[in-house]
Amino acid sequence: MVQELLAYNLKKHRKDAGLTQNTLAELCGVSSSFIAHVETMSCNVSIGFIEKVCRVLNIEPAGLFANKPAGEKAKDLPLS
């Protein structure tokens, strides 16, 4: 559940900021495949990554764990 919220909200906030996975990865100092893995719930993240991505996206950490619309999943958001 928490991992799904993180995946959904990371992708949503990234898209809202107009960033690609590659650009977000560069700004956070991680690989684009790492961002893809987070958005597909294929890996766990550190608190350090959460702090970095929140700084880049200019959001509070709670924004990555906010409730999503019922029934929506990260994969339901458009690609890229």
N, CA, C and O atoms as a GROMACS GRO file, in nm:
protein
  320
    1MET      N    1   0.082  -0.120   0.000
    1MET     CA    2   0.000   0.000   0.000
    1MET      C    3   0.086   0.126   0.000
    1MET      O    4   0.065   0.215  -0.083
    2VAL      N    5   0.182   0.136   0.091
    2VAL     CA    6   0.268   0.255   0.098
    2VAL      C    7   0.353   0.265  -0.029
    2VAL      O    8   0.371   0.374  -0.084
    3GLN      N    9   0.405   0.151  -0.074
    3GLN     CA   10   0.487   0.151  -0.195
    3GLN      C   11   0.404   0.194  -0.317
    3GLN      O   12   0.454   0.264  -0.405
    4GLU      N   13   0.279   0.152  -0.321
    4GLU     CA   14   0.191   0.191  -0.431
    4GLU      C   15   0.162   0.342  -0.427
    4GLU      O   16   0.159   0.407  -0.531
    5LEU      N   17   0.141   0.395  -0.308
    5LEU     CA   18   0.121   0.540  -0.294
    5LEU      C   19   0.244   0.617  -0.342
    5LEU      O   20   0.232   0.716  -0.414
    6LEU      N   21   0.361   0.571  -0.301
    6LEU     CA   22   0.485   0.636  -0.342
    6LEU      C   23   0.500   0.632  -0.494
    6LEU      O   24   0.532   0.733  -0.556
    7ALA      N   25   0.478   0.515  -0.553
    7ALA     CA   26   0.491   0.501  -0.699
    7ALA      C   27   0.395   0.595  -0.772
    7ALA      O   28   0.435   0.666  -0.864
    8TYR      N   29   0.270   0.594  -0.730
    8TYR     CA   30   0.168   0.677  -0.794
    8TYR      C   31   0.202   0.826  -0.781
    8TYR      O   32   0.202   0.900  -0.879
    9ASN      N   33   0.232   0.868  -0.659
    9ASN     CA   34   0.255   1.011  -0.634
    9ASN      C   35   0.386   1.061  -0.693
    9ASN      O   36   0.393   1.176  -0.738
   10LEU      N   37   0.490   0.978  -0.695
   10LEU     CA   38   0.614   1.020  -0.759
   10LEU      C   39   0.588   1.046  -0.907
   10LEU      O   40   0.628   1.150  -0.960
   11LYS      N   41   0.523   0.953  -0.972
   11LYS     CA   42   0.495   0.970  -1.115
   11LYS      C   43   0.406   1.091  -1.140
   11LYS      O   44   0.429   1.168  -1.233
   12LYS      N   45   0.304   1.109  -1.056
   12LYS     CA   46   0.212   1.222  -1.072
   12LYS      C   47   0.286   1.355  -1.055
   12LYS      O   48   0.271   1.444  -1.139
   13HIS      N   49   0.364   1.368  -0.948
   13HIS     CA   50   0.436   1.494  -0.924
   13HIS      C   51   0.543   1.518  -1.030
   13HIS      O   52   0.566   1.632  -1.069
   14ARG      N   53   0.608   1.412  -1.076
   14ARG     CA   54   0.708   1.427  -1.182
   14ARG      C   55   0.641   1.481  -1.308
   14ARG      O   56   0.692   1.574  -1.370
   15LYS      N   57   0.528   1.422  -1.346
   15LYS     CA   58   0.456   1.466  -1.466
   15LYS      C   59   0.402   1.608  -1.448
   15LYS      O   60   0.409   1.689  -1.540
   16ASP      N   61   0.350   1.638  -1.330
   16ASP     CA   62   0.300   1.773  -1.302
   16ASP      C   63   0.411   1.878  -1.318
   16ASP      O   64   0.386   1.991  -1.358
   17ALA      N   65   0.534   1.838  -1.285
   17ALA     CA   66   0.649   1.928  -1.297
   17ALA      C   67   0.703   1.932  -1.440
   17ALA      O   68   0.794   2.009  -1.470
   18GLY      N   69   0.647   1.849  -1.527
   18GLY     CA   70   0.691   1.847  -1.666
   18GLY      C   71   0.826   1.780  -1.687
   18GLY      O   72   0.898   1.812  -1.781
   19LEU      N   73   0.861   1.687  -1.598
   19LEU     CA   74   0.990   1.620  -1.605
   19LEU      C   75   0.978   1.478  -1.659
   19LEU      O   76   0.880   1.409  -1.631
   20THR      N   77   1.076   1.437  -1.736
   20THR     CA   78   1.085   1.297  -1.778
   20THR      C   79   1.156   1.219  -1.668
   20THR      O   80   1.213   1.278  -1.576
   21GLN      N   81   1.152   1.088  -1.678
   21GLN     CA   82   1.226   1.006  -1.583
   21GLN      C   83   1.375   1.039  -1.591
   21GLN      O   84   1.443   1.046  -1.488
   22ASN      N   85   1.426   1.059  -1.713
   22ASN     CA   86   1.568   1.091  -1.730
   22ASN      C   87   1.606   1.221  -1.662
   22ASN      O   88   1.707   1.229  -1.593
   23THR      N   89   1.524   1.324  -1.681
   23THR     CA   90   1.555   1.454  -1.621
   23THR      C   91   1.548   1.448  -1.469
   23THR      O   92   1.636   1.500  -1.401
   24LEU      N   93   1.443   1.384  -1.416
   24LEU     CA   94   1.432   1.371  -1.270
   24LEU      C   95   1.551   1.294  -1.215
   24LEU      O   96   1.607   1.331  -1.112
   25ALA      N   97   1.590   1.188  -1.284
   25ALA     CA   98   1.705   1.109  -1.240
   25ALA      C   99   1.831   1.194  -1.234
   25ALA      O  100   1.904   1.190  -1.135
   26GLU      N  101   1.857   1.272  -1.339
   26GLU     CA  102   1.974   1.360  -1.340
   26GLU      C  103   1.972   1.457  -1.223
   26GLU      O  104   2.073   1.476  -1.155
   27LEU      N  105   1.857   1.519  -1.200
   27LEU     CA  106   1.846   1.618  -1.093
   27LEU      C  107   1.861   1.556  -0.954
   27LEU      O  108   1.904   1.624  -0.861
   28CYS      N  109   1.826   1.428  -0.942
   28CYS     CA  110   1.836   1.359  -0.812
   28CYS      C  111   1.967   1.283  -0.796
   28CYS      O  112   1.997   1.234  -0.687
   29GLY      N  113   2.045   1.273  -0.904
   29GLY     CA  114   2.171   1.200  -0.895
   29GLY      C  115   2.155   1.050  -0.892
   29GLY      O  116   2.235   0.980  -0.830
   30VAL      N  117   2.052   1.000  -0.958
   30VAL     CA  118   2.029   0.855  -0.968
   30VAL      C  119   2.011   0.820  -1.116
   30VAL      O  120   2.005   0.908  -1.201
   31SER      N  121   2.001   0.691  -1.145
   31SER     CA  122   1.980   0.649  -1.284
   31SER      C  123   1.832   0.658  -1.321
   31SER      O  124   1.745   0.652  -1.235
   32SER      N  125   1.807   0.671  -1.449
   32SER     CA  126   1.668   0.674  -1.494
   32SER      C  127   1.601   0.540  -1.469
   32SER      O  128   1.480   0.534  -1.446
   33SER      N  129   1.679   0.431  -1.472
   33SER     CA  130   1.619   0.300  -1.444
   33SER      C  131   1.575   0.292  -1.297
   33SER      O  132   1.478   0.223  -1.266
   34PHE      N  133   1.646   0.362  -1.207
   34PHE     CA  134   1.604   0.363  -1.067
   34PHE      C  135   1.468   0.432  -1.054
   34PHE      O  136   1.380   0.382  -0.983
   35ILE      N  137   1.451   0.545  -1.121
   35ILE     CA  138   1.322   0.615  -1.117
   35ILE      C  139   1.213   0.523  -1.172
   35ILE      O  140   1.104   0.515  -1.115
   36ALA      N  141   1.242   0.455  -1.282
   36ALA     CA  142   1.144   0.362  -1.341
   36ALA      C  143   1.109   0.251  -1.242
   36ALA      O  144   0.993   0.213  -1.230
   37HIS      N  145   1.209   0.199  -1.172
   37HIS     CA  146   1.184   0.093  -1.074
   37HIS      C  147   1.098   0.143  -0.958
   37HIS      O  148   1.010   0.071  -0.911
   38VAL      N  149   1.121   0.265  -0.914
   38VAL     CA  150   1.039   0.321  -0.806
   38VAL      C  151   0.895   0.336  -0.854
   38VAL      O  152   0.801   0.302  -0.782
   39GLU      N  153   0.878   0.387  -0.975
   39GLU     CA  154   0.743   0.411  -1.028
   39GLU      C  155   0.668   0.282  -1.060
   39GLU      O  156   0.545   0.284  -1.074
   40THR      N  157   0.739   0.171  -1.071
   40THR     CA  158   0.673   0.043  -1.097
   40THR      C  159   0.678  -0.048  -0.974
   40THR      O  160   0.648  -0.168  -0.982
   41MET      N  161   0.714   0.009  -0.861
   41MET     CA  162   0.718  -0.063  -0.734
   41MET      C  163   0.812  -0.183  -0.737
   41MET      O  164   0.786  -0.285  -0.673
   42SER      N  165   0.923  -0.170  -0.811
   42SER     CA  166   1.019  -0.279  -0.823
   42SER      C  167   1.137  -0.267  -0.728
   42SER      O  168   1.226  -0.352  -0.728
   43CYS      N  169   1.137  -0.163  -0.645
   43CYS     CA  170   1.247  -0.146  -0.550
   43CYS      C  171   1.201  -0.062  -0.431
   43CYS      O  172   1.096   0.002  -0.434
   44ASN      N  173   1.281  -0.064  -0.330
   44ASN     CA  174   1.257   0.019  -0.212
   44ASN      C  175   1.346   0.142  -0.220
   44ASN      O  176   1.447   0.142  -0.290
   45VAL      N  177   1.309   0.247  -0.150
   45VAL     CA  178   1.387   0.371  -0.154
   45VAL      C  179   1.433   0.409  -0.013
   45VAL      O  180   1.376   0.366   0.087
   46SER      N  181   1.536   0.491  -0.009
   46SER     CA  182   1.587   0.540   0.119
   46SER      C  183   1.522   0.673   0.154
   46SER      O  184   1.464   0.740   0.069
   47ILE      N  185   1.534   0.709   0.279
   47ILE     CA  186   1.488   0.840   0.323
   47ILE      C  187   1.565   0.949   0.248
   47ILE      O  188   1.509   1.053   0.214
   48GLY      N  189   1.693   0.925   0.224
   48GLY     CA  190   1.774   1.021   0.150
   48GLY      C  191   1.719   1.049   0.011
   48GLY      O  192   1.717   1.163  -0.034
   49PHE      N  193   1.675   0.944  -0.057
   49PHE     CA  194   1.616   0.962  -0.190
   49PHE      C  195   1.487   1.042  -0.179
   49PHE      O  196   1.462   1.132  -0.260
   50ILE      N  197   1.405   1.011  -0.081
   50ILE     CA  198   1.278   1.084  -0.063
   50ILE      C  199   1.307   1.232  -0.041
   50ILE      O  200   1.240   1.318  -0.099
   51GLU      N  201   1.406   1.263   0.043
   51GLU     CA  202   1.442   1.404   0.066
   51GLU      C  203   1.488   1.471  -0.062
   51GLU      O  204   1.448   1.584  -0.091
   52LYS      N  205   1.573   1.401  -0.141
   52LYS     CA  206   1.624   1.458  -0.266
   52LYS      C  207   1.512   1.485  -0.365
   52LYS      O  208   1.503   1.594  -0.421
   53VAL      N  209   1.427   1.386  -0.386
   53VAL     CA  210   1.322   1.400  -0.487
   53VAL      C  211   1.222   1.508  -0.444
   53VAL      O  212   1.168   1.579  -0.529
   54CYS      N  213   1.197   1.520  -0.316
   54CYS     CA  214   1.106   1.625  -0.268
   54CYS      C  215   1.165   1.764  -0.292
   54CYS      O  216   1.093   1.857  -0.328
   55ARG      N  217   1.296   1.778  -0.271
   55ARG     CA  218   1.362   1.906  -0.300
   55ARG      C  219   1.350   1.940  -0.448
   55ARG      O  220   1.316   2.053  -0.484
   56VAL      N  221   1.378   1.843  -0.532
   56VAL     CA  222   1.373   1.865  -0.677
   56VAL      C  223   1.232   1.899  -0.723
   56VAL      O  224   1.212   1.990  -0.804
   57LEU      N  225   1.132   1.827  -0.670
   57LEU     CA  226   0.993   1.849  -0.711
   57LEU      C  227   0.926   1.962  -0.633
   57LEU      O  228   0.812   1.999  -0.662
   58ASN      N  229   0.997   2.016  -0.534
   58ASN     CA  230   0.945   2.125  -0.452
   58ASN      C  231   0.813   2.086  -0.383
   58ASN      O  232   0.715   2.160  -0.386
   59ILE      N  233   0.815   1.968  -0.321
   59ILE     CA  234   0.699   1.920  -0.246
   59ILE      C  235   0.744   1.874  -0.108
   59ILE      O  236   0.862   1.850  -0.085
   60GLU      N  237   0.649   1.862  -0.018
   60GLU     CA  238   0.675   1.805   0.114
   60GLU      C  239   0.676   1.653   0.102
   60GLU      O  240   0.605   1.599   0.017
   61PRO      N  241   0.753   1.583   0.185
   61PRO     CA  242   0.753   1.437   0.180
   61PRO      C  243   0.613   1.376   0.190
   61PRO      O  244   0.586   1.272   0.128
   62ALA      N  245   0.526   1.437   0.267
   62ALA     CA  246   0.389   1.384   0.279
   62ALA      C  247   0.319   1.377   0.144
   62ALA      O  248   0.230   1.295   0.124
   63GLY      N  249   0.360   1.464   0.051
   63GLY     CA  250   0.301   1.463  -0.082
   63GLY      C  251   0.326   1.335  -0.159
   63GLY      O  252   0.252   1.301  -0.251
   64LEU      N  253   0.432   1.262  -0.121
   64LEU     CA  254   0.460   1.135  -0.187
   64LEU      C  255   0.377   1.020  -0.131
   64LEU      O  256   0.374   0.911  -0.187
   65PHE      N  257   0.309   1.046  -0.020
   65PHE     CA  258   0.232   0.940   0.044
   65PHE      C  259   0.085   0.975   0.058
   65PHE      O  260   0.011   0.910   0.131
   66ALA      N  261   0.043   1.079  -0.013
   66ALA     CA  262  -0.098   1.122  -0.008
   66ALA      C  263  -0.187   1.018  -0.075
   66ALA      O  264  -0.143   0.946  -0.164
   67ASN      N  265  -0.311   1.013  -0.032
   67ASN     CA  266  -0.406   0.920  -0.093
   67ASN      C  267  -0.425   0.953  -0.240
   67ASN      O  268  -0.426   1.070  -0.279
   68LYS      N  269  -0.439   0.850  -0.318
   68LYS     CA  270  -0.464   0.867  -0.461
   68LYS      C  271  -0.611   0.839  -0.488
   68LYS      O  272  -0.680   0.781  -0.404
   69PRO      N  273  -0.661   0.880  -0.604
   69PRO     CA  274  -0.801   0.850  -0.636
   69PRO      C  275  -0.826   0.699  -0.629
   69PRO      O  276  -0.742   0.620  -0.672
   70ALA      N  277  -0.939   0.661  -0.576
   70ALA     CA  278  -0.974   0.519  -0.560
   70ALA      C  279  -0.960   0.445  -0.692
   70ALA      O  280  -1.008   0.490  -0.796
   71GLY      N  281  -0.894   0.332  -0.686
   71GLY     CA  282  -0.881   0.246  -0.802
   71GLY      C  283  -0.770   0.283  -0.898
   71GLY      O  284  -0.740   0.205  -0.989
   72GLU      N  285  -0.707   0.400  -0.882
   72GLU     CA  286  -0.600   0.439  -0.974
   72GLU      C  287  -0.468   0.379  -0.931
   72GLU      O  288  -0.441   0.362  -0.812
   73LYS      N  289  -0.385   0.346  -1.030
   73LYS     CA  290  -0.252   0.292  -1.005
   73LYS      C  291  -0.152   0.372  -1.087
   73LYS      O  292  -0.190   0.440  -1.182
   74ALA      N  293  -0.025   0.365  -1.049
   74ALA     CA  294   0.078   0.440  -1.122
   74ALA      C  295   0.076   0.404  -1.270
   74ALA      O  296   0.098   0.490  -1.355
   75LYS      N  297   0.052   0.277  -1.300
   75LYS     CA  298   0.052   0.235  -1.440
   75LYS      C  299  -0.063   0.299  -1.519
   75LYS      O  300  -0.060   0.300  -1.642
   76ASP      N  301  -0.164   0.351  -1.450
   76ASP     CA  302  -0.277   0.416  -1.517
   76ASP      C  303  -0.242   0.556  -1.568
   76ASP      O  304  -0.310   0.610  -1.655
   77LEU      N  305  -0.135   0.615  -1.513
   77LEU     CA  306  -0.092   0.747  -1.559
   77LEU      C  307  -0.021   0.730  -1.693
   77LEU      O  308   0.041   0.626  -1.716
   78PRO      N  309  -0.028   0.828  -1.781
   78PRO     CA  310   0.039   0.818  -1.911
   78PRO      C  311   0.189   0.796  -1.896
   78PRO      O  312   0.248   0.839  -1.797
   79LEU      N  313   0.249   0.728  -1.993
   79LEU     CA  314   0.392   0.701  -1.990
   79LEU      C  315   0.473   0.828  -2.006
   79LEU      O  316   0.425   0.931  -2.053
   80SER      N  317   0.602   0.816  -1.965
   80SER     CA  318   0.701   0.923  -1.979
   80SER      C  319   0.669   1.035  -1.890
   80SER      O  320   0.742   1.135  -1.887
   0.00000   0.00000   0.00000
